[in-house]
Amino acid sequence: MANEPRAGDDRARLVLPQLQLDDLLTELQSRLEAARATRDRVHALLEAVVSIGSELDLESVLRRITEAATTLVDARYGALGVIAEEGERLVQFITVGASEDEIEAIGHWPHGRGILGLLIREPHPIRLPNLNEHPDSAGFPENHPPMHAFLGVPVLVRDEVFGNLYLTEKAGGGEFEDEDEIVVTALATAAGVAIENARLYEETRRRERWLEASTEISTALLSGTDPHEVTVLVAQRAREITDAGLATVALADENGRQFLVEAAHGDGGEQLEGLRIPLDHSVAGPVFTAGVSLRLTEGGKAAREAQVPTQVPVGPLLAVPLGVGEAARGVISVVNPPGGAVFSEGTQRLLEAFAGQAAVALELADRRRDAERLVLLEDRDRIAKDLHDTVIQRLFATAMTLMAAIKITQKREVGVRIQRAVDDLDDTMRQIRSTIFALQAPADTESLRSRVHALVDAAAEQLGFAPSVRLDGLLDTAVDDDIGEHLQAVVREALSNVARHAHASQVTVAIDVNDDLLLRVEDNGVGIPEQGRRSGLRNMAERAEKLGGSFTAAPRPDGGTILTWQTPLKQT
């Protein structure tokens, strides 16, 4: 009986293999699930690599990298921080998972302190179960969503750290695992290649824009386009080349005392045009005088020194000289808003090349205008000599012949007609002399002669007809600025009086310059009333007395008024 097998032992021997088989099947199933999960993750990684590699726009590439990393490890929040060239802070921060309202509530992106700063200083993967418990944690700003589990991986481009991937809050509240770190590290490696391709593509496109802009500027200048319009075009193209928020062109004035913002393109540009900046300004001054470019990560202080309107936000700034040495003309500046991207060294080199090309084109355009002006002056001088040496001499000889004919003519009627012809010839010679003086005067639109003509043209609108003008003598060379200002004021006042009170249909303005200056304004109106305001006449008389001259207002024999304003010329 003792050796007889028991039924319970038989059942145990039967159950034990069954249990072992179940364990083996369970383990096999878990390994199959792990293999399937690994396969799915590898597929997802490959899809992510293909996705980011198919994009060439750098901003889009960075966004896709961040989204892919967040999806691969089931993180709620993801971010990619781009590190500045000096390698000490973040200059760009792309986020995934946080809403626009949450981002706005947080404010500015992180500068790279705490755990993020640790990853910048020590570029190797960091995985933490709770980043708040790490000794380097700097905490979160107000309104920041809670974050615990953390995974950070550097992104390398040609063995240089471009930025870092930051992932937090794994789905389900767990910690990031070794597999998560491996997958994100692999993605970061592929991301480095995609970023480099995007940067090369962006650099190529930027160089294309630089070549197009340089050609456009040169063509515009050498084709005779107005220099101010070209300066505006320079500002516009400088902004496009650098992808800046605002670009300005400040030119040094002729006295070399200050800059004038000749053109501004971008946000707030209309508030900067016409702004004057001292030549010794802390940024523009050294760039202009030394011919050395300057990059600032934050240009707010420089903007305040230049008294830039507060409505124009100024952040990162790049200023390059527009020409160097004797060809220096001013400074081209590009600006991003506060918190915007800092301009890179490559962008600086590109803008310097563009500014150099623009300066050469401006110099060539100036030389061309000088040559054209010289040809014009030579042509005008030749015409003036021909008029003086040929036309006037012949007219004078004709007048002398007619004067001799008067003495021998027997009929009074014939004598009167000859005398009238002589008077007409004298008047013609005076007009030709006036033309000669105008031709010999400097080719300057701001000459006194041109300003008098402008006053008369402006008065024609009020009068309803064009006055007759005769200007004899060296008006632009013999009359100094002080007398010239008084003369313009008197001409303006005299024509205004005629327009308001005379009811005239003809007005003649005659200016003769010899040893003194004589102005005559003659009209055929109703004359000066006995009773009426005479403040305008009194002002003209006071101006003459101040200069040691005289003023009279007399009626014409056949109706109308003759104003005579005379002043001696200052001896030089």
C-alpha positions in Angstrom: 0.0 0.0 0.0 2.9 2.4 0.8 4.2 2.2 -2.8 0.9 2.7 -4.4 0.8 6.1 -6.4 -1.6 8.6 -5.2 -4.1 10.4 -7.5 -3.1 13.9 -6.2 0.5 13.4 -7.3 -0.6 12.5 -10.7 -2.6 15.6 -11.1 0.3 17.8 -9.9 2.6 16.2 -12.5 0.0 17.0 -15.1 -0.6 20.6 -14.0 3.1 21.6 -13.7 4.0 21.3 -17.4 0.8 23.2 -18.2 1.8 26.1 -16.0 5.3 26.2 -17.4 3.8 26.2 -20.9 1.5 29.1 -19.9 4.4 31.1 -18.6 6.4 30.5 -21.8 3.4 31.5 -23.9 2.9 34.6 -21.8 6.6 35.6 -22.1 6.5 34.9 -25.8 3.4 37.0 -26.2 5.0 39.9 -24.2 8.1 39.7 -26.3 6.0 39.7 -29.5 4.2 42.7 -28.2 7.5 44.4 -27.4 8.8 43.5 -30.8 5.7 44.8 -32.4 6.0 48.0 -30.3 9.6 48.4 -31.3 8.7 47.8 -34.9 6.0 50.4 -34.7 8.3 52.9 -33.0 11.0 52.3 -35.6 8.4 52.9 -38.4 7.3 56.0 -36.6 10.9 57.1 -36.3 11.5 56.5 -40.0 8.4 58.4 -41.0 9.5 61.3 -38.8 12.9 61.3 -40.4 11.4 61.3 -43.9 9.0 64.0 -42.8 11.5 66.4 -41.5 13.9 65.7 -44.3 11.4 66.6 -47.0 11.0 70.2 -45.8 13.5 73.0 -46.7 12.1 75.9 -44.8 14.1 76.2 -41.6 11.1 77.3 -39.5 9.0 74.5 -40.7 11.8 72.0 -40.2 12.2 73.0 -36.5 8.4 72.8 -36.0 8.3 69.3 -37.5 11.2 68.0 -35.4 9.5 69.2 -32.2 6.2 67.6 -33.2 7.8 64.3 -34.2 9.8 64.0 -31.0 6.6 64.7 -28.9 4.7 62.0 -30.8 7.4 59.4 -30.7 7.7 59.4 -26.8 4.0 60.2 -26.1 4.9 63.5 -24.4 2.3 66.1 -23.7 4.7 69.0 -24.1 7.6 69.5 -26.4 10.0 72.3 -27.3 13.1 73.0 -29.4 15.4 75.7 -28.1 17.8 77.3 -30.6 21.1 78.4 -29.0 22.8 81.7 -29.8 26.1 81.7 -31.6 28.0 82.4 -28.4 26.4 79.3 -26.9 25.1 80.9 -23.7 21.4 81.4 -24.2 18.4 80.6 -26.3 17.4 82.8 -29.2 14.5 80.9 -30.5 11.9 78.6 -28.8 9.5 76.4 -30.7 6.8 74.8 -28.5 4.2 72.0 -29.0 1.3 71.1 -26.7 0.8 74.5 -25.1 -2.1 76.6 -26.4 -1.7 80.2 -27.7 -3.4 81.5 -24.5 -1.0 79.6 -22.3 2.0 80.8 -24.2 0.8 84.4 -24.0 0.1 84.0 -20.3 3.7 82.8 -19.7 5.2 85.7 -21.6 8.8 85.5 -23.0 10.3 82.2 -23.8 13.0 80.8 -21.4 16.4 82.4 -21.7 18.3 79.1 -20.9 18.6 79.0 -17.1 18.0 76.1 -14.7 17.8 72.7 -16.3 17.7 74.2 -19.8 20.9 76.0 -19.0 22.5 72.8 -17.7 21.7 71.1 -21.1 23.3 74.1 -22.9 26.4 73.9 -20.8 26.6 70.1 -20.8 25.2 68.9 -24.2 24.3 65.3 -23.5 20.9 63.6 -22.9 19.3 64.3 -19.5 16.4 62.1 -18.2 14.7 63.1 -14.9 11.6 61.6 -13.1 10.8 65.0 -11.7 12.7 68.0 -12.9 11.5 70.1 -9.9 13.7 68.0 -7.6 16.9 68.5 -9.5 19.4 70.9 -7.8 19.7 73.0 -10.9 16.0 73.6 -11.3 15.1 77.3 -11.4 11.3 76.7 -11.1 8.6 77.9 -13.4 7.3 81.4 -14.1 3.8 82.4 -13.2 1.0 80.8 -15.3 3.3 78.0 -16.4 1.6 74.6 -16.7 2.9 71.9 -14.2 5.7 69.6 -15.5 7.4 66.7 -13.9 9.0 63.9 -16.0 11.7 65.4 -18.3 13.8 64.3 -21.2 16.3 66.6 -22.9 18.5 65.8 -25.9 21.0 68.0 -27.7 20.7 68.6 -31.5 24.0 68.7 -33.2 24.8 70.2 -36.6 28.3 69.3 -37.9 29.5 68.5 -34.3 28.2 71.9 -33.1 25.3 72.2 -30.8 22.5 73.9 -32.7 19.8 73.5 -30.0 18.1 71.2 -27.6 14.9 69.1 -27.6 12.9 69.3 -24.4 10.1 66.8 -23.7 7.9 66.7 -20.5 4.9 65.0 -19.1 4.8 61.4 -20.6 1.3 60.1 -21.3 -0.1 58.2 -18.3 2.0 60.1 -15.8 5.0 57.7 -16.1 8.7 58.4 -16.5 10.6 58.5 -19.8 12.5 55.2 -20.4 15.7 54.2 -22.0 13.9 53.5 -25.3 12.5 57.0 -25.3 15.9 58.5 -24.9 17.3 56.2 -27.7 14.5 57.2 -30.1 14.8 60.9 -29.5 18.6 60.8 -29.8 18.2 59.1 -33.1 15.7 61.7 -34.2 18.0 64.5 -33.1 20.8 63.0 -35.2 18.6 63.0 -38.3 17.3 66.5 -37.3 20.8 67.8 -37.5 21.1 66.8 -41.1 17.7 68.3 -42.0 18.6 71.5 -40.2 21.9 71.8 -42.1 20.1 71.2 -45.4 17.5 73.9 -44.6 20.1 76.4 -43.5 22.1 75.8 -46.7 18.9 76.2 -48.8 18.0 79.4 -46.9 21.6 80.8 -47.4 21.3 80.0 -51.1 18.0 81.8 -51.4 19.3 84.7 -49.4 22.3 85.0 -51.7 19.9 85.0 -54.7 17.9 87.8 -53.2 21.2 89.7 -52.5 22.3 89.4 -56.2 18.9 90.4 -57.4 18.7 93.4 -55.0 22.3 94.5 -55.9 21.5 94.4 -59.6 18.2 96.2 -59.1 19.9 99.0 -57.1 22.6 99.5 -59.6 20.2 99.5 -62.6 17.9 102.0 -60.9 20.7 104.4 -60.0 22.5 104.3 -63.4 19.2 104.7 -65.3 18.6 108.0 -63.7 16.0 107.1 -61.0 15.6 109.7 -58.3 18.2 109.0 -55.6 15.6 109.2 -52.8 13.6 106.5 -54.5 16.7 104.3 -54.7 17.4 104.9 -51.0 13.9 103.7 -50.2 14.6 100.6 -52.4 17.9 100.0 -50.5 16.0 99.9 -47.2 13.3 97.6 -48.6 15.8 95.1 -50.0 18.0 95.2 -46.9 15.0 94.1 -44.9 14.1 91.3 -47.3 17.7 90.0 -47.4 18.0 89.8 -43.6 14.4 88.8 -42.9 14.3 91.7 -40.4 11.3 93.4 -39.0 12.6 96.9 -39.9 15.4 98.4 -42.0 16.6 102.0 -42.1 19.1 103.9 -44.2 20.7 106.9 -42.4 22.9 109.2 -44.5 25.4 111.7 -43.1 24.6 115.3 -43.9 27.0 117.6 -45.9 28.3 119.2 -42.7 29.2 115.9 -41.2 27.4 116.7 -38.0 24.4 114.3 -37.9 22.6 111.5 -39.7 19.3 111.8 -41.4 17.1 108.7 -41.7 16.4 109.0 -45.4 14.4 105.8 -45.7 12.8 103.2 -43.4 10.9 100.1 -44.4 9.0 97.8 -42.1 7.0 98.0 -38.8 7.0 101.6 -37.6 9.2 102.8 -40.5 7.0 105.8 -41.2 7.8 107.2 -37.7 11.5 107.0 -38.3 11.8 108.8 -41.7 13.3 112.2 -41.2 14.7 111.4 -37.8 18.0 113.1 -37.1 20.7 111.3 -35.1 24.0 112.8 -33.8 27.1 111.7 -35.7 28.7 110.6 -32.5 25.9 108.2 -31.6 27.2 105.1 -29.8 26.1 102.7 -32.6 25.9 104.6 -35.9 28.9 106.8 -35.2 31.6 104.1 -34.9 30.0 102.1 -37.7 30.2 105.2 -40.0 33.6 106.5 -39.0 35.5 103.2 -38.5 33.7 101.3 -41.3 33.1 98.3 -38.9 29.8 96.6 -38.6 28.1 96.1 -35.2 25.7 93.4 -33.9 23.6 93.8 -30.8 21.5 91.2 -29.1 19.3 94.0 -27.7 19.3 97.4 -29.3 16.8 99.1 -26.9 19.5 101.3 -25.3 20.8 102.5 -28.6 17.3 103.3 -29.7 16.7 105.4 -26.6 19.9 107.3 -27.2 18.8 108.0 -30.8 15.5 109.2 -29.5 13.6 106.6 -31.5 9.9 106.9 -30.9 8.7 104.5 -28.2 6.1 103.1 -30.5 8.9 101.5 -32.6 10.1 98.4 -30.6 13.8 97.7 -31.0 15.3 94.4 -30.2 18.3 92.7 -31.9 20.1 95.1 -34.2 22.7 94.9 -37.0 24.3 98.1 -38.4 26.7 98.1 -41.4 28.5 101.0 -43.1 27.2 102.2 -46.4 30.6 102.7 -48.0 33.9 103.1 -46.2 36.7 105.8 -46.2 36.1 108.8 -48.4 33.1 106.9 -50.0 31.3 106.6 -46.7 27.8 107.8 -46.9 25.9 106.5 -43.9 24.7 103.4 -42.1 22.2 100.7 -43.0 20.5 99.2 -39.9 18.2 96.2 -39.6 16.2 95.6 -36.5 14.0 92.8 -35.1 11.4 93.4 -32.3 12.3 92.6 -28.7 12.7 88.9 -28.3 13.2 88.4 -32.0 15.9 86.4 -33.7 19.4 87.7 -33.3 21.2 88.4 -36.6 23.9 85.8 -37.4 27.4 86.3 -38.6 26.4 85.0 -42.1 23.6 87.6 -42.2 26.1 90.3 -41.3 28.5 89.3 -44.1 25.6 89.3 -46.6 24.4 92.7 -45.6 27.9 94.1 -45.7 28.3 92.9 -49.3 25.0 94.4 -50.2 25.8 97.7 -48.6 29.2 97.8 -50.4 27.5 97.2 -53.8 24.9 99.9 -53.0 27.7 102.4 -52.0 29.6 101.7 -55.3 26.4 102.2 -57.3 25.6 105.5 -55.5 29.2 106.7 -56.1 28.9 105.9 -59.8 25.6 107.6 -60.1 27.0 110.7 -58.5 29.9 110.7 -60.9 27.5 110.3 -63.8 25.3 113.2 -62.6 28.5 115.4 -62.2 29.5 114.6 -65.7 26.0 115.4 -67.1 26.0 118.6 -65.1 29.4 119.6 -66.5 28.2 118.9 -70.1 25.1 121.0 -69.4 27.1 123.9 -68.0 29.5 123.8 -70.9 26.6 123.8 -73.4 24.9 126.7 -71.6 28.2 128.6 -71.5 28.6 128.1 -75.3 25.0 129.3 -75.9 25.5 132.4 -73.7 28.8 133.3 -75.6 27.0 132.8 -78.9 24.2 135.1 -77.8 26.6 137.7 -76.5 29.1 137.7 -79.3 26.8 137.2 -82.3 23.2 138.0 -81.7 23.5 141.0 -79.4 26.2 142.5 -81.6 24.1 142.2 -84.7 21.1 143.6 -82.9 23.2 146.5 -81.6 24.5 147.2 -85.1 21.0 147.2 -86.5 19.8 149.6 -83.8 22.7 151.9 -84.6 21.8 151.9 -88.3 18.2 152.7 -87.5 19.2 155.5 -85.2 21.3 157.0 -88.0 18.3 156.6 -90.3 16.1 158.7 -88.0 18.4 161.7 -88.5 18.1 161.6 -92.3 14.4 160.8 -92.6 12.1 163.6 -93.6 8.8 162.3 -92.5 7.9 162.3 -88.8 5.8 159.2 -89.1 8.7 157.2 -90.5 10.9 158.5 -87.6 8.3 157.4 -85.1 8.2 153.9 -86.5 12.0 153.7 -86.7 12.2 154.8 -83.0 9.7 152.2 -82.1 11.8 149.5 -83.8 14.9 150.8 -81.9 13.0 150.5 -78.6 11.9 147.0 -79.5 15.5 146.1 -80.3 16.7 147.5 -77.0 14.0 145.5 -75.1 15.1 142.4 -77.0 18.7 142.9 -76.1 17.7 143.3 -72.4 15.8 140.1 -72.5 18.7 138.3 -74.2 21.1 139.7 -71.6 18.8 138.3 -68.9 18.8 135.0 -70.6 22.6 135.1 -70.8 22.8 135.8 -67.0 20.4 132.9 -66.4 22.6 130.5 -68.5 25.8 131.6 -66.8 24.3 131.1 -63.3 24.9 127.8 -61.4 22.6 125.0 -62.5 20.9 125.0 -59.1 17.1 124.8 -58.7 17.4 126.7 -55.5 19.0 129.8 -57.0 17.4 133.2 -56.3 16.4 133.6 -60.0 14.5 130.3 -59.8 12.9 131.2 -56.5 11.6 134.5 -57.9 10.2 132.6 -60.9 8.5 130.2 -58.5 6.9 133.1 -56.6 5.5 134.6 -59.8 4.2 131.2 -61.0 2.5 130.6 -57.7 0.9 134.1 -57.8 -0.6 133.3 -61.3 -3.2 131.0 -59.6 -4.5 133.9 -57.5 -4.3 136.5 -60.3 -6.0 134.3 -62.9 -3.2 135.0 -65.5 0.6 134.8 -65.8 2.5 137.9 -64.9 5.3 139.2 -67.2 8.8 138.7 -65.8 12.1 140.4 -66.7 15.2 139.7 -64.7 18.4 141.6 -65.8 21.8 141.4 -64.3 23.7 139.1 -62.0 20.8 138.2 -59.7 22.3 135.0 -58.5 25.9 136.2 -57.9 25.7 139.9 -56.9 22.7 139.6 -54.5 23.5 138.1 -51.1 21.2 135.8 -49.1 20.0 138.6 -46.8 18.9 140.9 -49.6 17.6 137.9 -51.5 15.2 137.0 -48.6 13.9 140.6 -48.5 13.4 140.7 -52.3 11.4 137.5 -52.2 9.2 138.8 -49.4 8.6 142.1 -51.3 7.7 140.3 -54.6 5.3 138.0 -52.7 3.6 140.9 -50.9 3.4 143.0 -54.0 1.8 140.3 -56.1 -0.6 139.4 -53.3 -1.8 143.0 -53.1 -2.4 143.1 -56.8 -4.4 139.8 -56.6 -6.5 141.0 -53.7 -7.1 144.7 -54.5 -6.1 145.8 -57.9 -8.5 143.9 -60.2 -5.8 144.0 -62.8 -5.5 142.0 -66.1 -1.8 142.6 -66.6 1.2 142.7 -64.2 4.9 143.1 -65.0 7.7 142.2 -62.6 11.0 143.7 -63.5 14.3 143.3 -61.6 17.5 145.1 -62.6 20.8 144.4 -60.9 23.6 146.9 -61.5 25.3 148.9 -58.7 22.0 148.4 -56.8 18.9 146.2 -57.0 15.8 147.8 -58.5 12.4 146.0 -58.4 9.4 147.3 -60.3 5.9 145.8 -60.0 3.5 147.4 -62.5 -0.2 146.6 -63.0 -3.1 148.1 -64.9 -5.6 147.8 -62.1 -7.8 150.3 -60.2 -4.9 151.9 -58.3 -4.4 152.3 -54.6 -7.5 153.5 -52.8 -7.4 156.6 -50.6 -9.0 154.8 -47.7 -7.7 151.3 -47.0 -5.2 149.2 -45.1 -1.6 149.9 -46.0 0.2 147.4 -43.8 1.6 145.6 -46.8 3.0 148.8 -48.3 4.4 149.8 -44.9 6.2 146.4 -44.6 7.8 146.8 -48.0 9.0 150.3 -47.1 10.4 149.1 -43.8 12.4 146.4 -45.6 13.9 148.9 -48.0 14.8 151.3 -45.1 16.4 148.5 -43.2 18.7 147.8 -46.2 19.4 151.5 -46.8 17.1 151.7 -49.8 13.8 153.3 -50.8 10.3 152.4 -51.7 7.6 154.3 -53.6 4.0 153.4 -54.7 2.7 155.7 -57.5 -0.2 155.7 -59.9 0.3 155.0 -63.6 -0.7 157.7 -66.0 -3.1 155.4 -67.8 -4.4 153.7 -64.6 -2.9 151.2 -62.3 0.0 151.3 -59.9 3.8 151.2 -60.1 5.7 149.9 -57.0 9.4 150.7 -57.0 11.6 149.0 -54.4 15.3 149.8 -54.5 18.3 148.8 -52.3 22.1 149.1 -52.6 24.1 145.9 -53.0 26.6 145.0 -50.3 30.2 145.3 -51.5 32.1 142.0 -51.3 
